[in-house]
Amino acid sequence: MIIPIIQSPIWSKRYTTLRLAHDTVRFTEIGREIPCCICNEWLPADNEFFNLSPTKPSGLNSQCRVCSHIRWEK
Protein backbone atom coordinates (compact mmCIF):
# COMPACT_ATOMS: atom_id res chain seq x y z
CA MET A 1 0.00 0.00 0.00
CA ILE A 2 1.42 3.37 -1.05
CA ILE A 3 0.73 6.26 1.31
CA PRO A 4 0.86 9.67 -0.40
CA ILE A 5 3.06 12.24 1.28
CA ILE A 6 1.40 15.63 1.68
CA GLN A 7 3.85 18.26 0.58
CA SER A 8 3.63 21.83 1.75
CA PRO A 9 5.56 24.17 -0.51
CA ILE A 10 8.22 26.26 1.21
CA TRP A 11 7.52 29.93 0.69
CA SER A 12 10.18 32.58 1.04
CA LYS A 13 9.76 35.23 3.70
CA ARG A 14 9.41 37.90 0.98
CA TYR A 15 6.68 35.96 -0.84
CA THR A 16 4.77 35.40 2.41
CA THR A 17 5.02 39.12 3.24
CA LEU A 18 3.66 40.03 -0.20
CA ARG A 19 0.74 37.59 0.16
CA LEU A 20 -0.05 38.97 3.61
CA ALA A 21 -0.03 42.54 2.24
CA HIS A 22 -2.54 41.55 -0.47
CA ASP A 23 -4.65 39.53 2.00
CA THR A 24 -4.23 36.31 0.01
CA VAL A 25 -2.80 34.20 2.82
CA ARG A 26 -3.76 33.70 6.44
CA PHE A 27 -2.41 31.65 9.30
CA THR A 28 -4.79 29.65 11.47
CA GLU A 29 -4.45 26.86 14.02
CA ILE A 30 -4.23 24.33 11.17
CA GLY A 31 -1.48 26.25 9.35
CA ARG A 32 -1.20 28.43 6.27
CA GLU A 33 -4.40 28.87 4.21
CA ILE A 34 -4.99 30.40 0.79
CA PRO A 35 -8.25 31.13 -1.06
CA CYS A 36 -9.35 29.35 -4.22
CA CYS A 37 -9.60 31.86 -7.09
CA ILE A 38 -12.90 30.33 -8.26
CA CYS A 39 -14.96 29.53 -5.15
CA ASN A 40 -13.07 31.89 -2.77
CA GLU A 41 -13.05 29.22 -0.06
CA TRP A 42 -10.02 29.33 2.26
CA LEU A 43 -8.21 25.98 2.27
CA PRO A 44 -4.91 24.71 3.69
CA ALA A 45 -2.01 25.48 1.35
CA ASP A 46 -0.87 21.95 0.54
CA ASN A 47 -1.24 19.44 -2.26
CA GLU A 48 -4.19 17.74 -0.59
CA PHE A 49 -6.40 20.71 -1.55
CA PHE A 50 -4.48 22.30 -4.45
CA ASN A 51 -2.65 20.69 -7.38
CA LEU A 52 1.09 21.28 -7.52
CA SER A 53 2.38 23.72 -10.11
CA PRO A 54 6.14 24.13 -10.50
CA THR A 55 5.70 27.35 -12.50
CA LYS A 56 3.90 29.22 -9.69
CA PRO A 57 5.88 30.98 -6.94
CA SER A 58 3.75 29.29 -4.28
CA GLY A 59 4.17 25.86 -5.90
CA LEU A 60 0.37 25.45 -6.00
CA ASN A 61 -2.34 26.17 -8.55
CA SER A 62 -4.68 29.02 -7.70
CA GLN A 63 -7.77 26.79 -8.15
CA CYS A 64 -8.62 24.18 -5.56
CA ARG A 65 -8.83 20.55 -6.67
CA VAL A 66 -12.64 20.55 -6.57
CA CYS A 67 -13.00 23.61 -8.82
CA SER A 68 -10.29 22.29 -11.14
CA HIS A 69 -12.10 18.95 -11.41
CA ILE A 70 -15.44 20.67 -12.14
CA ARG A 71 -13.78 22.85 -14.78
CA TRP A 72 -12.32 19.84 -16.62
CA GLU A 73 -15.62 17.89 -16.51
CA LYS A 74 -17.39 20.54 -18.61
N, C-alpha and C positions, 0 to 999 in steps of 0.2 A: 504494500500500500504506500503510495507516494503522498506525502503531506506537503501542500504548498506553503512556501515561506512568504509571509507578508512582508513586503519591502516598503519602507518609508523613505522617500527620497531625502537626501541631506541638502537642506537649503543653506545658502550662505547668509551671513548676518545682514549683509547689504540687501539681499533679495527679500528677506523676512521684513526688514525695516520698510522697504518700498511697499510690500503687500499690506503691512499694518497701516501705512499712511493712506492707502487707497481703500482701506476697510474691506480687503478681500481675503483676509485670514484672521482667525481668532483662535485663542487658546482656551480650552476648557479642561475639565477634570479628566477627559478621555484623551486629550492631546490636541494637536493642531488640526483645525478644521478649515475647509475652503468651500465656497458655494459652487453649485453646478451652474453653468452659464445658461442652461435651458430652463430647469425647474426652480432655480434659486434656493434649493434646499442645502443647508449646511451639513456636510458629511466629513468624516475623518479623512485626512489627506494621506491615503495609502492605496496600494493597488487592489485592495479588497473592494473599494468603492469607485475608483477611477482607473481607467486603463493607463498603462505606462506609455510615455511618449518621450523618446530620447531627444527630440528636437525642441522640447519646451524647457524653459529654465527651471521649472518646478519638477520636471520629470514625469508629470501627470497630464492627461488630457483635461480640457476645461469642462467637458461633459461627463456626468456620472455614467456608470455602466448601464443603468436602467434607461436613461435618455438616449444613450448611444445605441442600445439594442432596439429601442422603439424606432429610432431614426432609420436603422438599416432594415427593419421589417417592412417599411413602406415601399 
